[in-house]
Amino acid sequence: MAAPAEETRPITIDDVARFTPIVGELVVEPDGWGVVGTPTNFYATAESHTMDGELFDTAIQVRWTPSAYRFDYGDGTVEETEASGSAWRGTEESWMETATSHTYASTEDVTASVTVVFTAEVNAGSGWFAVPGSLPVQAPEVSVKVFEVDTVLTNGDCMANPSAAGCG
């Protein structure tokens, strides 16, 4: 009589969770502050990456892929999206609304965060296979200073001519 075959159990997201994915950071443009009534840009820097390690006494690779982003803007607004967002490109995009921007309604300073939801694939030497489930990982929180500004019409450059109409 042959010995029974050794039973293998499927790898779960809990098994690979100890290979904690690199979550990156939350970036707030411009430079960690916003203006009431004007879009503030947010984006996450998490990227797909591979980690080497050992699981069940077997050398493996785990490939983490961001699949969703949960932006908590700190004022009670939370949005989940498949978009990580991106930096504004040049002054022509500054203050423009983006897929991940947020417009604050008051000058209350807030703490914003992003939780990146990762999916995993594993390779133990015979090709990649998907691991069921997902793993949410929160990036470090970011303080956001929210200002209110008034615009003023001037006659030229106030630095060059401080006594011009609208300056001073």
C-alpha atoms as an extended CHARMM CRD file, in Angstrom:
* protein
*
       168  EXT
         1         1  MET       CA              0.0000000000        0.0000000000        0.0000000000  PROA      1               0.0000000000
         2         2  ALA       CA              1.3890000000        3.3950000000       -1.0160000000  PROA      2               0.0000000000
         3         3  ALA       CA              1.8640000000        6.1700000000        1.5160000000  PROA      3               0.0000000000
         4         4  PRO       CA             -0.7920000000        8.8900000000        1.3110000000  PROA      4               0.0000000000
         5         5  ALA       CA              0.2430000000       11.9350000000       -0.7150000000  PROA      5               0.0000000000
         6         6  GLU       CA              1.2250000000       14.9260000000        1.3720000000  PROA      6               0.0000000000
         7         7  GLU       CA             -1.6110000000       17.4240000000        1.3190000000  PROA      7               0.0000000000
         8         8  THR       CA             -0.7230000000       21.0110000000        0.4590000000  PROA      8               0.0000000000
         9         9  ARG       CA             -2.8910000000       23.8990000000        1.4310000000  PROA      9               0.0000000000
        10        10  PRO       CA             -3.3370000000       26.9670000000       -0.7560000000  PROA      10              0.0000000000
        11        11  ILE       CA             -1.3460000000       30.0870000000        0.0800000000  PROA      11              0.0000000000
        12        12  THR       CA             -3.5220000000       32.8720000000        1.4780000000  PROA      12              0.0000000000
        13        13  ILE       CA             -3.0950000000       36.6270000000        1.7630000000  PROA      13              0.0000000000
        14        14  ASP       CA             -2.5110000000       36.0930000000        5.5110000000  PROA      14              0.0000000000
        15        15  ASP       CA              0.4780000000       33.8740000000        4.6850000000  PROA      15              0.0000000000
        16        16  VAL       CA              2.1880000000       36.5190000000        2.5370000000  PROA      16              0.0000000000
        17        17  ALA       CA              1.1530000000       39.5110000000        4.6980000000  PROA      17              0.0000000000
        18        18  ARG       CA              4.3990000000       39.1850000000        6.6720000000  PROA      18              0.0000000000
        19        19  PHE       CA              6.1980000000       40.2400000000        3.4640000000  PROA      19              0.0000000000
        20        20  THR       CA              4.7750000000       43.6970000000        4.1860000000  PROA      20              0.0000000000
        21        21  PRO       CA              4.5180000000       45.6090000000        0.8940000000  PROA      21              0.0000000000
        22        22  ILE       CA              6.3100000000       48.9230000000        0.4680000000  PROA      22              0.0000000000
        23        23  VAL       CA              3.5020000000       51.4540000000        0.7050000000  PROA      23              0.0000000000
        24        24  GLY       CA              5.3570000000       54.6270000000       -0.2920000000  PROA      24              0.0000000000
        25        25  GLU       CA              3.9410000000       57.9520000000        0.8170000000  PROA      25              0.0000000000
        26        26  LEU       CA              1.0610000000       60.3560000000        0.4010000000  PROA      26              0.0000000000
        27        27  VAL       CA              2.0710000000       63.5820000000       -1.3570000000  PROA      27              0.0000000000
        28        28  VAL       CA              0.0450000000       66.7860000000       -0.9800000000  PROA      28              0.0000000000
        29        29  GLU       CA              0.4460000000       69.6060000000       -3.5020000000  PROA      29              0.0000000000
        30        30  PRO       CA              1.3090000000       72.3350000000       -3.1340000000  PROA      30              0.0000000000
        31        31  ASP       CA              3.8810000000       71.4160000000       -0.4630000000  PROA      31              0.0000000000
        32        32  GLY       CA              1.4930000000       70.1280000000        2.2400000000  PROA      32              0.0000000000
        33        33  TRP       CA             -1.0830000000       72.9130000000        2.1860000000  PROA      33              0.0000000000
        34        34  GLY       CA             -4.2990000000       73.8830000000        0.4790000000  PROA      34              0.0000000000
        35        35  VAL       CA             -6.6040000000       76.8530000000       -0.1090000000  PROA      35              0.0000000000
        36        36  VAL       CA            -10.2920000000       76.8420000000        0.8390000000  PROA      36              0.0000000000
        37        37  GLY       CA            -12.4720000000       76.4180000000       -2.2580000000  PROA      37              0.0000000000
        38        38  THR       CA             -9.5420000000       75.4340000000       -4.5060000000  PROA      38              0.0000000000
        39        39  PRO       CA             -8.4280000000       71.8810000000       -5.4040000000  PROA      39              0.0000000000
        40        40  THR       CA             -5.5330000000       70.4870000000       -3.3810000000  PROA      40              0.0000000000
        41        41  ASN       CA             -3.7310000000       67.6750000000       -5.2220000000  PROA      41              0.0000000000
        42        42  PHE       CA             -3.0770000000       64.3080000000       -3.5220000000  PROA      42              0.0000000000
        43        43  TYR       CA             -1.2460000000       61.2850000000       -4.8840000000  PROA      43              0.0000000000
        44        44  ALA       CA              0.2060000000       58.0290000000       -3.5940000000  PROA      44              0.0000000000
        45        45  THR       CA              3.7040000000       56.8400000000       -4.5590000000  PROA      45              0.0000000000
        46        46  ALA       CA              3.1010000000       53.0780000000       -4.0750000000  PROA      46              0.0000000000
        47        47  GLU       CA              4.2880000000       50.9450000000       -7.0050000000  PROA      47              0.0000000000
        48        48  SER       CA              4.3100000000       47.2710000000       -7.9810000000  PROA      48              0.0000000000
        49        49  HSD       CA              7.3500000000       45.5040000000       -6.5620000000  PROA      49              0.0000000000
        50        50  THR       CA              8.7340000000       42.0310000000       -5.8420000000  PROA      50              0.0000000000
        51        51  MET       CA             10.1510000000       40.6830000000       -2.5840000000  PROA      51              0.0000000000
        52        52  ASP       CA             12.1880000000       37.5280000000       -2.0050000000  PROA      52              0.0000000000
        53        53  GLY       CA             11.7130000000       35.3840000000        1.0640000000  PROA      53              0.0000000000
        54        54  GLU       CA             10.7850000000       32.0210000000        2.4410000000  PROA      54              0.0000000000
        55        55  LEU       CA              7.3770000000       30.5300000000        3.1290000000  PROA      55              0.0000000000
        56        56  PHE       CA              6.7640000000       26.9970000000        4.4130000000  PROA      56              0.0000000000
        57        57  ASP       CA             10.5150000000       26.2990000000        4.1300000000  PROA      57              0.0000000000
        58        58  THR       CA             10.4320000000       27.1500000000        0.4240000000  PROA      58              0.0000000000
        59        59  ALA       CA             12.1390000000       30.0980000000       -1.3020000000  PROA      59              0.0000000000
        60        60  ILE       CA              9.5040000000       32.2910000000       -2.9430000000  PROA      60              0.0000000000
        61        61  GLN       CA              8.9690000000       35.6660000000       -4.5450000000  PROA      61              0.0000000000
        62        62  VAL       CA              5.9430000000       37.7980000000       -3.7210000000  PROA      62              0.0000000000
        63        63  ARG       CA              4.8520000000       40.4170000000       -6.2390000000  PROA      63              0.0000000000
        64        64  TRP       CA              2.7140000000       43.1900000000       -4.7210000000  PROA      64              0.0000000000
        65        65  THR       CA              0.4970000000       45.2920000000       -6.9790000000  PROA      65              0.0000000000
        66        66  PRO       CA             -1.5430000000       48.3050000000       -5.8190000000  PROA      66              0.0000000000
        67        67  SER       CA             -5.1630000000       47.7470000000       -6.8720000000  PROA      67              0.0000000000
        68        68  ALA       CA             -7.0230000000       50.5140000000       -5.0300000000  PROA      68              0.0000000000
        69        69  TYR       CA             -6.3640000000       53.6440000000       -2.9960000000  PROA      69              0.0000000000
        70        70  ARG       CA             -8.4830000000       54.9040000000       -0.1020000000  PROA      70              0.0000000000
        71        71  PHE       CA             -7.8180000000       58.6450000000        0.3270000000  PROA      71              0.0000000000
        72        72  ASP       CA             -8.8780000000       60.0990000000        3.6870000000  PROA      72              0.0000000000
        73        73  TYR       CA             -8.6670000000       63.8710000000        3.2850000000  PROA      73              0.0000000000
        74        74  GLY       CA             -8.9360000000       64.4890000000        7.0340000000  PROA      74              0.0000000000
        75        75  ASP       CA            -12.1600000000       66.5040000000        6.9700000000  PROA      75              0.0000000000
        76        76  GLY       CA            -14.5380000000       63.5400000000        6.9990000000  PROA      76              0.0000000000
        77        77  THR       CA            -14.2570000000       62.8900000000        3.2570000000  PROA      77              0.0000000000
        78        78  VAL       CA            -12.9520000000       59.4660000000        2.2130000000  PROA      78              0.0000000000
        79        79  GLU       CA            -12.7870000000       58.3350000000       -1.4100000000  PROA      79              0.0000000000
        80        80  GLU       CA            -11.6910000000       54.9980000000       -2.8440000000  PROA      80              0.0000000000
        81        81  THR       CA            -10.3510000000       54.8680000000       -6.3810000000  PROA      81              0.0000000000
        82        82  GLU       CA             -8.2050000000       52.7310000000       -8.6550000000  PROA      82              0.0000000000
        83        83  ALA       CA             -6.1450000000       55.8520000000       -9.4640000000  PROA      83              0.0000000000
        84        84  SER       CA             -3.0190000000       56.6540000000       -7.4490000000  PROA      84              0.0000000000
        85        85  GLY       CA             -3.0680000000       60.2330000000       -8.7120000000  PROA      85              0.0000000000
        86        86  SER       CA             -0.0660000000       62.0900000000      -10.0730000000  PROA      86              0.0000000000
        87        87  ALA       CA              1.9350000000       65.2520000000       -9.5330000000  PROA      87              0.0000000000
        88        88  TRP       CA              0.8920000000       68.4710000000      -11.2070000000  PROA      88              0.0000000000
        89        89  ARG       CA              3.1130000000       69.0940000000      -14.2280000000  PROA      89              0.0000000000
        90        90  GLY       CA              4.2380000000       72.6850000000      -14.2830000000  PROA      90              0.0000000000
        91        91  THR       CA              2.4610000000       75.8810000000      -13.3760000000  PROA      91              0.0000000000
        92        92  GLU       CA             -0.2550000000       75.4000000000      -16.0120000000  PROA      92              0.0000000000
        93        93  GLU       CA             -1.6250000000       72.4340000000      -14.0150000000  PROA      93              0.0000000000
        94        94  SER       CA             -1.2380000000       73.9340000000      -10.5340000000  PROA      94              0.0000000000
        95        95  TRP       CA             -4.5630000000       74.3150000000       -8.7330000000  PROA      95              0.0000000000
        96        96  MET       CA             -6.3430000000       72.2290000000      -11.3930000000  PROA      96              0.0000000000
        97        97  GLU       CA             -8.7520000000       69.5160000000      -10.2510000000  PROA      97              0.0000000000
        98        98  THR       CA             -7.3930000000       65.9670000000      -10.6260000000  PROA      98              0.0000000000
        99        99  ALA       CA             -8.8990000000       62.4990000000      -10.1480000000  PROA      99              0.0000000000
       100       100  THR       CA             -7.5260000000       62.4460000000       -6.5910000000  PROA      100             0.0000000000
       101       101  SER       CA             -7.6910000000       66.1200000000       -5.5950000000  PROA      101             0.0000000000
       102       102  HSD       CA             -9.9130000000       67.4690000000       -2.8400000000  PROA      102             0.0000000000
       103       103  THR       CA            -11.4120000000       70.8950000000       -2.1780000000  PROA      103             0.0000000000
       104       104  TYR       CA            -11.5770000000       71.9520000000        1.4650000000  PROA      104             0.0000000000
       105       105  ALA       CA            -14.5150000000       74.0100000000        2.7400000000  PROA      105             0.0000000000
       106       106  SER       CA            -12.8880000000       75.5110000000        5.8620000000  PROA      106             0.0000000000
       107       107  THR       CA             -9.5050000000       76.6080000000        7.2010000000  PROA      107             0.0000000000
       108       108  GLU       CA             -9.3610000000       73.7270000000        9.6630000000  PROA      108             0.0000000000
       109       109  ASP       CA             -5.9050000000       72.0850000000        9.6070000000  PROA      109             0.0000000000
       110       110  VAL       CA             -6.2620000000       68.3400000000        8.9780000000  PROA      110             0.0000000000
       111       111  THR       CA             -4.3460000000       65.0890000000        8.9270000000  PROA      111             0.0000000000
       112       112  ALA       CA             -4.7220000000       63.2300000000        5.6240000000  PROA      112             0.0000000000
       113       113  SER       CA             -3.8460000000       59.6270000000        4.8160000000  PROA      113             0.0000000000
       114       114  VAL       CA             -3.9750000000       57.0450000000        2.0800000000  PROA      114             0.0000000000
       115       115  THR       CA             -4.4960000000       53.3210000000        2.4570000000  PROA      115             0.0000000000
       116       116  VAL       CA             -3.1320000000       51.3410000000       -0.4690000000  PROA      116             0.0000000000
       117       117  VAL       CA             -4.9000000000       48.0480000000       -1.1760000000  PROA      117             0.0000000000
       118       118  PHE       CA             -2.4450000000       45.4870000000       -2.5700000000  PROA      118             0.0000000000
       119       119  THR       CA             -3.0100000000       42.2110000000       -4.3800000000  PROA      119             0.0000000000
       120       120  ALA       CA             -0.3120000000       39.5340000000       -4.3490000000  PROA      120             0.0000000000
       121       121  GLU       CA              1.1410000000       36.9410000000       -6.6720000000  PROA      121             0.0000000000
       122       122  VAL       CA              3.5990000000       34.2460000000       -5.6150000000  PROA      122             0.0000000000
       123       123  ASN       CA              6.3220000000       32.4010000000       -7.5230000000  PROA      123             0.0000000000
       124       124  ALA       CA              7.9830000000       29.3640000000       -5.9360000000  PROA      124             0.0000000000
       125       125  GLY       CA              9.9810000000       28.5600000000       -9.0740000000  PROA      125             0.0000000000
       126       126  SER       CA              7.2490000000       27.2610000000      -11.3460000000  PROA      126             0.0000000000
       127       127  GLY       CA              5.5610000000       30.5080000000      -12.3990000000  PROA      127             0.0000000000
       128       128  TRP       CA              3.3780000000       33.2000000000      -10.8990000000  PROA      128             0.0000000000
       129       129  PHE       CA             -0.0230000000       32.5240000000       -9.3970000000  PROA      129             0.0000000000
       130       130  ALA       CA             -2.4910000000       34.9110000000       -7.7890000000  PROA      130             0.0000000000
       131       131  VAL       CA             -3.0740000000       34.8090000000       -4.0540000000  PROA      131             0.0000000000
       132       132  PRO       CA             -6.7700000000       35.2170000000       -3.1610000000  PROA      132             0.0000000000
       133       133  GLY       CA             -7.7110000000       38.3680000000       -1.2730000000  PROA      133             0.0000000000
       134       134  SER       CA             -6.0720000000       41.7520000000       -0.7800000000  PROA      134             0.0000000000
       135       135  LEU       CA             -4.0310000000       43.5300000000        1.8660000000  PROA      135             0.0000000000
       136       136  PRO       CA             -4.7130000000       47.1510000000        2.8860000000  PROA      136             0.0000000000
       137       137  VAL       CA             -1.6220000000       49.0610000000        4.1070000000  PROA      137             0.0000000000
       138       138  GLN       CA             -1.7430000000       52.6660000000        5.3380000000  PROA      138             0.0000000000
       139       139  ALA       CA              1.0050000000       55.0850000000        4.3310000000  PROA      139             0.0000000000
       140       140  PRO       CA              2.2820000000       57.5560000000        6.9440000000  PROA      140             0.0000000000
       141       141  GLU       CA             -0.1890000000       60.3560000000        7.6900000000  PROA      141             0.0000000000
       142       142  VAL       CA              0.4360000000       63.8900000000        6.4110000000  PROA      142             0.0000000000
       143       143  SER       CA             -0.5030000000       67.1900000000        8.0590000000  PROA      143             0.0000000000
       144       144  VAL       CA             -2.2890000000       69.5990000000        5.7260000000  PROA      144             0.0000000000
       145       145  LYS       CA             -2.4790000000       73.3230000000        6.5330000000  PROA      145             0.0000000000
       146       146  VAL       CA             -5.5860000000       74.8320000000        4.9110000000  PROA      146             0.0000000000
       147       147  PHE       CA             -5.5820000000       78.5970000000        4.2820000000  PROA      147             0.0000000000
       148       148  GLU       CA             -8.1450000000       81.0850000000        3.1050000000  PROA      148             0.0000000000
       149       149  VAL       CA             -6.9120000000       83.7120000000        0.6700000000  PROA      149             0.0000000000
       150       150  ASP       CA             -8.2700000000       86.8950000000       -0.8510000000  PROA      150             0.0000000000
       151       151  THR       CA             -7.2850000000       87.9860000000       -4.3220000000  PROA      151             0.0000000000
       152       152  VAL       CA             -6.3610000000       91.5350000000       -5.0960000000  PROA      152             0.0000000000
       153       153  LEU       CA             -6.0580000000       93.2450000000       -8.4580000000  PROA      153             0.0000000000
       154       154  THR       CA             -2.8650000000       95.2150000000       -8.8210000000  PROA      154             0.0000000000
       155       155  ASN       CA             -1.3400000000       97.4770000000      -11.3960000000  PROA      155             0.0000000000
       156       156  GLY       CA              1.8650000000       95.5770000000      -12.1510000000  PROA      156             0.0000000000
       157       157  ASP       CA              4.4320000000       93.8870000000       -9.9580000000  PROA      157             0.0000000000
       158       158  CYS       CA              4.1300000000       94.9600000000       -6.2890000000  PROA      158             0.0000000000
       159       159  MET       CA              7.7000000000       93.8350000000       -5.5770000000  PROA      159             0.0000000000
       160       160  ALA       CA              9.0590000000       96.1610000000       -8.2480000000  PROA      160             0.0000000000
       161       161  ASN       CA              6.6260000000       99.0100000000       -7.4830000000  PROA      161             0.0000000000
       162       162  PRO       CA              5.2350000000       98.7190000000       -3.9170000000  PROA      162             0.0000000000
       163       163  SER       CA              3.3020000000      101.9960000000       -4.1930000000  PROA      163             0.0000000000
       164       164  ALA       CA              1.3100000000      100.9130000000       -7.2960000000  PROA      164             0.0000000000
       165       165  ALA       CA             -2.4830000000      100.6670000000       -7.0920000000  PROA      165             0.0000000000
       166       166  GLY       CA             -3.5350000000       97.5720000000       -5.1140000000  PROA      166             0.0000000000
       167       167  CYS       CA             -0.0800000000       97.1440000000       -3.5110000000  PROA      167             0.0000000000
       168       168  GLY       CA              0.8300000000       97.8180000000        0.0780000000  PROA      168             0.0000000000
